Amino acid sequence: MTDTLSNREAEVFSLLAHAPSYNDMAEQLGISRRTVRFHIEKIRHKLGPLQYHQLCAASYLHSLTTAWETSTGSHSPETPASGDSHTISRPARPAGPAGPRPL
């Protein structure tokens, strides 16, 4: 999803996970507020017509996935490990009674 982002756009996208203000992002990155807005518009263009809060949520979910993959050394089933030319399939769910699962 984020493979199409430039390095700076990826930095801005990762900061959206914590939803700081444009001023906070600009200060952290050493760029102007206007440049932050420019990068966010480029990100929205590349990732789809998302509203700002949806973009923040996508950034947060991406940060969780990245953190999990880093801590476990795993890749999600939808993303094969680098060098693999095949996709990883999920195991079949065992047959069982319908309804909510116990906690």
N, CA, C and O atoms as a GROMACS GRO file, in nm:
protein
  412
    1MET      N    1   0.082  -0.119   0.000
    1MET     CA    2   0.000   0.000   0.000
    1MET      C    3   0.087   0.126   0.000
    1MET      O    4   0.060   0.220  -0.074
    2THR      N    5   0.191   0.126   0.082
    2THR     CA    6   0.272   0.245   0.093
    2THR      C    7   0.397   0.239   0.007
    2THR      O    8   0.483   0.326   0.017
    3ASP      N    9   0.409   0.138  -0.077
    3ASP     CA   10   0.527   0.123  -0.162
    3ASP      C   11   0.543   0.238  -0.261
    3ASP      O   12   0.654   0.267  -0.305
    4THR      N   13   0.434   0.302  -0.295
    4THR     CA   14   0.439   0.410  -0.395
    4THR      C   15   0.478   0.544  -0.335
    4THR      O   16   0.498   0.641  -0.409
    5LEU      N   17   0.487   0.552  -0.203
    5LEU     CA   18   0.518   0.679  -0.138
    5LEU      C   19   0.668   0.706  -0.142
    5LEU      O   20   0.750   0.615  -0.131
    6SER      N   21   0.702   0.834  -0.158
    6SER     CA   22   0.843   0.874  -0.150
    6SER      C   23   0.887   0.862  -0.004
    6SER      O   24   0.805   0.841   0.085
    7ASN      N   25   1.016   0.874   0.019
    7ASN     CA   26   1.067   0.864   0.157
    7ASN      C   27   1.004   0.970   0.247
    7ASN      O   28   0.964   0.940   0.359
    8ARG      N   29   0.994   1.092   0.200
    8ARG     CA   30   0.937   1.201   0.281
    8ARG      C   31   0.788   1.178   0.303
    8ARG      O   32   0.737   1.202   0.413
    9GLU      N   33   0.717   1.133   0.199
    9GLU     CA   34   0.574   1.104   0.214
    9GLU      C   35   0.554   0.992   0.316
    9GLU      O   36   0.459   0.997   0.395
   10ALA      N   37   0.641   0.892   0.315
   10ALA     CA   38   0.632   0.784   0.412
   10ALA      C   39   0.655   0.835   0.554
   10ALA      O   40   0.591   0.788   0.649
   11GLU      N   41   0.746   0.930   0.570
   11GLU     CA   42   0.770   0.990   0.702
   11GLU      C   43   0.645   1.065   0.750
   11GLU      O   44   0.604   1.051   0.865
   12VAL      N   45   0.587   1.144   0.661
   12VAL     CA   46   0.465   1.218   0.696
   12VAL      C   47   0.352   1.119   0.729
   12VAL      O   48   0.279   1.138   0.826
   13PHE      N   49   0.339   1.015   0.647
   13PHE     CA   50   0.234   0.915   0.669
   13PHE      C   51   0.251   0.848   0.805
   13PHE      O   52   0.152   0.826   0.875
   14SER      N   53   0.374   0.816   0.843
   14SER     CA   54   0.396   0.750   0.972
   14SER      C   55   0.363   0.844   1.088
   14SER      O   56   0.317   0.798   1.193
   15LEU      N   57   0.385   0.973   1.072
   15LEU     CA   58   0.351   1.069   1.178
   15LEU      C   59   0.200   1.084   1.195
   15LEU      O   60   0.152   1.118   1.303
   16LEU      N   61   0.124   1.058   1.088
   16LEU     CA   62  -0.021   1.069   1.097
   16LEU      C   63  -0.080   0.968   1.195
   16LEU      O   64  -0.191   0.988   1.245
   17ALA      N   65  -0.007   0.860   1.223
   17ALA     CA   66  -0.057   0.757   1.316
   17ALA      C   67  -0.084   0.817   1.453
   17ALA      O   68  -0.173   0.771   1.525
   18HIS      N   69  -0.009   0.919   1.489
   18HIS     CA   70  -0.025   0.981   1.619
   18HIS      C   71  -0.104   1.110   1.610
   18HIS      O   72  -0.126   1.178   1.711
   19ALA      N   73  -0.148   1.144   1.489
   19ALA     CA   74  -0.232   1.260   1.461
   19ALA      C   75  -0.185   1.390   1.523
   19ALA      O   76  -0.265   1.463   1.581
   20PRO      N   77  -0.055   1.420   1.512
   20PRO     CA   78  -0.014   1.552   1.560
   20PRO      C   79  -0.064   1.658   1.462
   20PRO      O   80  -0.112   1.626   1.353
   21SER      N   81  -0.052   1.781   1.501
   21SER     CA   82  -0.094   1.889   1.412
   21SER      C   83   0.006   1.903   1.298
   21SER      O   84   0.117   1.850   1.304
   22TYR      N   85  -0.035   1.975   1.195
   22TYR     CA   86   0.056   2.002   1.084
   22TYR      C   87   0.181   2.074   1.136
   22TYR      O   88   0.292   2.048   1.090
   23ASN      N   89   0.162   2.165   1.232
   23ASN     CA   90   0.275   2.238   1.288
   23ASN      C   91   0.372   2.143   1.359
   23ASN      O   92   0.493   2.157   1.345
   24ASP      N   93   0.319   2.046   1.434
   24ASP     CA   94   0.404   1.949   1.502
   24ASP      C   95   0.482   1.866   1.402
   24ASP      O   96   0.602   1.843   1.418
   25MET      N   97   0.414   1.820   1.296
   25MET     CA   98   0.482   1.740   1.194
   25MET      C   99   0.589   1.822   1.125
   25MET      O  100   0.700   1.773   1.102
   26ALA      N  101   0.559   1.946   1.093
   26ALA     CA  102   0.655   2.034   1.026
   26ALA      C  103   0.778   2.053   1.114
   26ALA      O  104   0.891   2.049   1.065
   27GLU      N  105   0.757   2.074   1.243
   27GLU     CA  106   0.868   2.094   1.334
   27GLU      C  107   0.954   1.968   1.345
   27GLU      O  108   1.076   1.976   1.343
   28GLN      N  109   0.890   1.851   1.357
   28GLN     CA  110   0.963   1.725   1.368
   28GLN      C  111   1.046   1.696   1.243
   28GLN      O  112   1.156   1.643   1.252
   29LEU      N  113   0.992   1.731   1.127
   29LEU     CA  114   1.060   1.700   1.001
   29LEU      C  115   1.149   1.814   0.953
   29LEU      O  116   1.226   1.796   0.858
   30GLY      N  117   1.140   1.929   1.015
   30GLY     CA  118   1.221   2.042   0.974
   30GLY      C  119   1.178   2.101   0.840
   30GLY      O  120   1.260   2.146   0.761
   31ILE      N  121   1.046   2.099   0.817
   31ILE     CA  122   0.989   2.155   0.694
   31ILE      C  123   0.876   2.250   0.732
   31ILE      O  124   0.839   2.259   0.849
   32SER      N  125   0.822   2.319   0.634
   32SER     CA  126   0.714   2.413   0.663
   32SER      C  127   0.579   2.340   0.672
   32SER      O  128   0.563   2.228   0.624
   33ARG      N  129   0.484   2.408   0.736
   33ARG     CA  130   0.347   2.354   0.747
   33ARG      C  131   0.288   2.334   0.607
   33ARG      O  132   0.218   2.236   0.581
   34ARG      N  133   0.316   2.428   0.519
   34ARG     CA  134   0.265   2.419   0.382
   34ARG      C  135   0.320   2.295   0.311
   34ARG      O  136   0.248   2.230   0.235
   35THR      N  137   0.446   2.262   0.335
   35THR     CA  138   0.506   2.142   0.274
   35THR      C  139   0.441   2.016   0.330
   35THR      O  140   0.421   1.919   0.257
   36VAL      N  141   0.409   2.016   0.458
   36VAL     CA  142   0.338   1.902   0.518
   36VAL      C  143   0.204   1.883   0.448
   36VAL      O  144   0.169   1.771   0.411
   37ARG      N  145   0.130   1.992   0.429
   37ARG     CA  146   0.001   1.984   0.359
   37ARG      C  147   0.019   1.931   0.218
   37ARG      O  148  -0.061   1.850   0.171
   38PHE      N  149   0.125   1.975   0.150
   38PHE     CA  150   0.154   1.927   0.014
   38PHE      C  151   0.176   1.776   0.015
   38PHE      O  152   0.121   1.705  -0.069
   39HIS      N  153   0.257   1.726   0.110
   39HIS     CA  154   0.285   1.582   0.116
   39HIS      C  155   0.158   1.503   0.148
   39HIS      O  156   0.137   1.395   0.093
   40ILE      N  157   0.075   1.556   0.235
   40ILE     CA  158  -0.050   1.485   0.269
   40ILE      C  159  -0.141   1.477   0.147
   40ILE      O  160  -0.204   1.374   0.125
   41GLU      N  161  -0.148   1.581   0.069
   41GLU     CA  162  -0.228   1.577  -0.054
   41GLU      C  163  -0.172   1.474  -0.152
   41GLU      O  164  -0.248   1.403  -0.217
   42LYS      N  165  -0.040   1.467  -0.164
   42LYS     CA  166   0.023   1.368  -0.253
   42LYS      C  167  -0.008   1.226  -0.203
   42LYS      O  168  -0.034   1.137  -0.283
   43ILE      N  169  -0.004   1.206  -0.072
   43ILE     CA  170  -0.035   1.075  -0.013
   43ILE      C  171  -0.179   1.038  -0.043
   43ILE      O  172  -0.208   0.924  -0.082
   44ARG      N  173  -0.271   1.133  -0.026
   44ARG     CA  174  -0.413   1.107  -0.054
   44ARG      C  175  -0.434   1.074  -0.200
   44ARG      O  176  -0.516   0.989  -0.233
   45HIS      N  177  -0.359   1.139  -0.288
   45HIS     CA  178  -0.369   1.111  -0.431
   45HIS      C  179  -0.321   0.969  -0.461
   45HIS      O  180  -0.382   0.899  -0.542
   46LYS      N  181  -0.215   0.926  -0.396
   46LYS     CA  182  -0.157   0.794  -0.422
   46LYS      C  183  -0.235   0.680  -0.356
   46LYS      O  184  -0.245   0.572  -0.412
   47LEU      N  185  -0.290   0.704  -0.236
   47LEU     CA  186  -0.358   0.597  -0.162
   47LEU      C  187  -0.508   0.593  -0.185
   47LEU      O  188  -0.574   0.498  -0.144
   48GLY      N  189  -0.561   0.693  -0.249
   48GLY     CA  190  -0.704   0.694  -0.275
   48GLY      C  191  -0.770   0.814  -0.209
   48GLY      O  192  -0.709   0.881  -0.126
   49PRO      N  193  -0.894   0.838  -0.246
   49PRO     CA  194  -0.963   0.957  -0.194
   49PRO      C  195  -1.007   0.937  -0.048
   49PRO      O  196  -1.126   0.919  -0.021
   50LEU      N  197  -0.911   0.940   0.043
   50LEU     CA  198  -0.941   0.921   0.184
   50LEU      C  199  -0.957   1.056   0.253
   50LEU      O  200  -0.889   1.153   0.220
   51GLN      N  201  -1.047   1.062   0.348
   51GLN     CA  202  -1.059   1.181   0.430
   51GLN      C  203  -0.945   1.181   0.530
   51GLN      O  204  -0.882   1.077   0.552
   52TYR      N  205  -0.917   1.293   0.590
   52TYR     CA  206  -0.802   1.306   0.679
   52TYR      C  207  -0.804   1.204   0.793
   52TYR      O  208  -0.703   1.140   0.822
   53HIS      N  209  -0.920   1.188   0.858
   53HIS     CA  210  -0.927   1.093   0.970
   53HIS      C  211  -0.908   0.949   0.923
   53HIS      O  212  -0.855   0.867   0.997
   54GLN      N  213  -0.951   0.918   0.800
   54GLN     CA  214  -0.929   0.784   0.746
   54GLN      C  215  -0.780   0.762   0.717
   54GLN      O  216  -0.727   0.652   0.738
   55LEU      N  217  -0.713   0.865   0.671
   55LEU     CA  218  -0.570   0.859   0.646
   55LEU      C  219  -0.495   0.837   0.778
   55LEU      O  220  -0.398   0.760   0.782
   56CYS      N  221  -0.537   0.903   0.884
   56CYS     CA  222  -0.476   0.885   1.016
   56CYS      C  223  -0.497   0.741   1.064
   56CYS      O  224  -0.405   0.680   1.118
   57ALA      N  225  -0.618   0.688   1.045
   57ALA     CA  226  -0.646   0.550   1.086
   57ALA      C  227  -0.563   0.450   1.005
   57ALA      O  228  -0.512   0.353   1.060
   58ALA      N  229  -0.550   0.474   0.875
   58ALA     CA  230  -0.469   0.386   0.790
   58ALA      C  231  -0.323   0.389   0.835
   58ALA      O  232  -0.256   0.286   0.836
   59SER      N  233  -0.274   0.505   0.871
   59SER     CA  234  -0.137   0.519   0.920
   59SER      C  235  -0.119   0.442   1.050
   59SER      O  236  -0.018   0.374   1.068
   60TYR      N  237  -0.215   0.452   1.139
   60TYR     CA  238  -0.208   0.381   1.267
   60TYR      C  239  -0.207   0.230   1.245
   60TYR      O  240  -0.126   0.159   1.303
   61LEU      N  241  -0.298   0.181   1.160
   61LEU     CA  242  -0.303   0.037   1.132
   61LEU      C  243  -0.174  -0.010   1.065
   61LEU      O  244  -0.124  -0.118   1.095
   62HIS      N  245  -0.120   0.071   0.977
   62HIS     CA  246   0.006   0.037   0.911
   62HIS      C  247   0.119   0.029   1.013
   62HIS      O  248   0.203  -0.060   1.005
   63SER      N  249   0.120   0.120   1.110
   63SER     CA  250   0.226   0.117   1.212
   63SER      C  251   0.214  -0.007   1.299
   63SER      O  252   0.316  -0.063   1.341
   64LEU      N  253   0.091  -0.050   1.329
   64LEU     CA  254   0.073  -0.172   1.407
   64LEU      C  255   0.122  -0.295   1.330
   64LEU      O  256   0.189  -0.381   1.386
   65THR      N  257   0.087  -0.302   1.204
   65THR     CA  258   0.129  -0.414   1.120
   65THR      C  259   0.280  -0.419   1.108
   65THR      O  260   0.341  -0.525   1.119
   66THR      N  261   0.340  -0.303   1.085
   66THR     CA  262   0.485  -0.296   1.071
   66THR      C  263   0.553  -0.336   1.201
   66THR      O  264   0.653  -0.408   1.199
   67ALA      N  265   0.501  -0.290   1.314
   67ALA     CA  266   0.560  -0.324   1.443
   67ALA      C  267   0.548  -0.474   1.469
   67ALA      O  268   0.642  -0.535   1.519
   68TRP      N  269   0.435  -0.534   1.436
   68TRP     CA  270   0.415  -0.677   1.455
   68TRP      C  271   0.510  -0.757   1.368
   68TRP      O  272   0.573  -0.852   1.416
   69GLU      N  273   0.522  -0.720   1.241
   69GLU     CA  274   0.613  -0.790   1.151
   69GLU      C  275   0.757  -0.778   1.197
   69GLU      O  276   0.834  -0.874   1.186
   70THR      N  277   0.795  -0.662   1.248
   70THR     CA  278   0.931  -0.641   1.296
   70THR      C  279   0.958  -0.725   1.420
   70THR      O  280   1.065  -0.785   1.432
   71SER      N  281   0.863  -0.730   1.512
   71SER     CA  282   0.885  -0.803   1.638
   71SER      C  283   0.882  -0.954   1.620
   71SER      O  284   0.949  -1.026   1.694
   72THR      N  285   0.805  -1.003   1.523
   72THR     CA  286   0.795  -1.148   1.505
   72THR      C  287   0.879  -1.199   1.390
   72THR      O  288   0.901  -1.320   1.376
   73GLY      N  289   0.928  -1.108   1.307
   73GLY     CA  290   1.002  -1.151   1.189
   73GLY      C  291   0.910  -1.213   1.085
   73GLY      O  292   0.956  -1.277   0.991
   74SER      N  293   0.780  -1.193   1.102
   74SER     CA  294   0.680  -1.252   1.013
   74SER      C  295   0.634  -1.152   0.910
   74SER      O  296   0.660  -1.032   0.919
   75HIS      N  297   0.564  -1.204   0.812
   75HIS     CA  298   0.497  -1.122   0.712
   75HIS      C  299   0.351  -1.162   0.714
   75HIS      O  300   0.318  -1.278   0.740
   76SER      N  301   0.265  -1.068   0.688
   76SER     CA  302   0.122  -1.099   0.685
   76SER      C  303   0.094  -1.194   0.570
   76SER      O  304   0.168  -1.193   0.472
   77PRO      N  305  -0.012  -1.275   0.577
   77PRO     CA  306  -0.042  -1.370   0.470
   77PRO      C  307  -0.061  -1.304   0.335
   77PRO      O  308  -0.035  -1.367   0.232
   78GLU      N  309  -0.104  -1.177   0.332
   78GLU     CA  310  -0.126  -1.111   0.205
   78GLU      C  311   0.006  -1.061   0.145
   78GLU      O  312   0.011  -1.030   0.026
   79THR      N  313   0.112  -1.054   0.225
   79THR     CA  314   0.239  -1.001   0.179
   79THR      C  315   0.344  -1.111   0.190
   79THR      O  316   0.393  -1.137   0.299
   80PRO      N  317   0.380  -1.175   0.079
   80PRO     CA  318   0.482  -1.279   0.087
   80PRO      C  319   0.617  -1.221   0.127
   80PRO      O  320   0.647  -1.104   0.100
   81ALA      N  321   0.697  -1.303   0.192
   81ALA     CA  322   0.831  -1.259   0.230
   81ALA      C  323   0.910  -1.225   0.105
   81ALA      O  324   0.885  -1.280  -0.002
   82SER      N  325   1.005  -1.133   0.119
   82SER     CA  326   1.081  -1.092   0.001
   82SER      C  327   1.152  -1.212  -0.058
   82SER      O  328   1.208  -1.294   0.015
   83GLY      N  329   1.151  -1.221  -0.189
   83GLY     CA  330   1.213  -1.333  -0.258
   83GLY      C  331   1.116  -1.446  -0.288
   83GLY      O  332   1.143  -1.529  -0.375
   84ASP      N  333   1.002  -1.450  -0.218
   84ASP     CA  334   0.903  -1.553  -0.247
   84ASP      C  335   0.823  -1.514  -0.369
   84ASP      O  336   0.781  -1.399  -0.382
   85SER      N  337   0.803  -1.609  -0.457
   85SER     CA  338   0.727  -1.578  -0.578
   85SER      C  339   0.584  -1.629  -0.569
   85SER      O  340   0.508  -1.617  -0.665
   86HIS      N  341   0.548  -1.685  -0.456
   86HIS     CA  342   0.412  -1.736  -0.440
   86HIS      C  343   0.347  -1.668  -0.321
   86HIS      O  344   0.415  -1.610  -0.236
   87THR      N  345   0.217  -1.676  -0.315
   87THR     CA  346   0.147  -1.618  -0.202
   87THR      C  347   0.128  -1.723  -0.095
   87THR      O  348   0.125  -1.843  -0.124
   88ILE      N  349   0.115  -1.678   0.026
   88ILE     CA  350   0.094  -1.768   0.138
   88ILE      C  351  -0.055  -1.779   0.160
   88ILE      O  352  -0.124  -1.678   0.173
   89SER      N  353  -0.105  -1.902   0.164
   89SER     CA  354  -0.248  -1.919   0.184
   89SER      C  355  -0.277  -1.938   0.332
   89SER      O  356  -0.194  -1.990   0.408
   90ARG      N  357  -0.393  -1.896   0.372
   90ARG     CA  358  -0.435  -1.913   0.510
   90ARG      C  359  -0.488  -2.054   0.530
   90ARG      O  360  -0.545  -2.113   0.439
   91PRO      N  361  -0.470  -2.109   0.651
   91PRO     CA  362  -0.524  -2.242   0.676
   91PRO      C  363  -0.677  -2.237   0.680
   91PRO      O  364  -0.736  -2.135   0.716
   92ALA      N  365  -0.738  -2.348   0.642
   92ALA     CA  366  -0.884  -2.354   0.641
   92ALA      C  367  -0.934  -2.350   0.785
   92ALA      O  368  -0.872  -2.404   0.875
   93ARG      N  369  -1.048  -2.285   0.804
   93ARG     CA  370  -1.108  -2.278   0.937
   93ARG      C  371  -1.176  -2.411   0.966
   93ARG      O  372  -1.244  -2.466   0.879
   94PRO      N  373  -1.159  -2.464   1.085
   94PRO     CA  374  -1.227  -2.590   1.118
   94PRO      C  375  -1.377  -2.571   1.125
   94PRO      O  376  -1.426  -2.465   1.164
   95ALA      N  377  -1.449  -2.674   1.086
   95ALA     CA  378  -1.595  -2.668   1.092
   95ALA      C  379  -1.638  -2.668   1.238
   95ALA      O  380  -1.580  -2.739   1.320
   96GLY      N  381  -1.736  -2.590   1.268
   96GLY     CA  382  -1.782  -2.583   1.406
   96GLY      C  383  -1.920  -2.519   1.410
   96GLY      O  384  -1.973  -2.478   1.307
   97PRO      N  385  -1.975  -2.512   1.528
   97PRO     CA  386  -2.108  -2.450   1.539
   97PRO      C  387  -2.101  -2.301   1.506
   97PRO      O  388  -2.003  -2.232   1.536
   98ALA      N  389  -2.207  -2.254   1.445
   98ALA     CA  390  -2.216  -2.112   1.412
   98ALA      C  391  -2.246  -2.034   1.539
   98ALA      O  392  -2.302  -2.088   1.635
   99GLY      N  393  -2.209  -1.912   1.539
   99GLY     CA  394  -2.238  -1.827   1.655
   99GLY      C  395  -2.110  -1.767   1.710
   99GLY      O  396  -2.001  -1.793   1.659
  100PRO      N  397  -2.125  -1.686   1.814
  100PRO     CA  398  -2.007  -1.620   1.869
  100PRO      C  399  -1.914  -1.718   1.936
  100PRO      O  400  -1.956  -1.820   1.991
  101ARG      N  401  -1.787  -1.687   1.930
  101ARG     CA  402  -1.687  -1.771   1.994
  101ARG      C  403  -1.675  -1.730   2.139
  101ARG      O  404  -1.688  -1.612   2.172
  102PRO      N  405  -1.650  -1.827   2.228
  102PRO     CA  406  -1.631  -1.789   2.370
  102PRO      C  407  -1.501  -1.714   2.387
  102PRO      O  408  -1.404  -1.738   2.315
  103LEU      N  409  -1.499  -1.623   2.484
  103LEU     CA  410  -1.378  -1.544   2.511
  103LEU      C  411  -1.279  -1.621   2.588
  103LEU      O  412  -1.172  -1.570   2.619
   0.00000   0.00000   0.00000
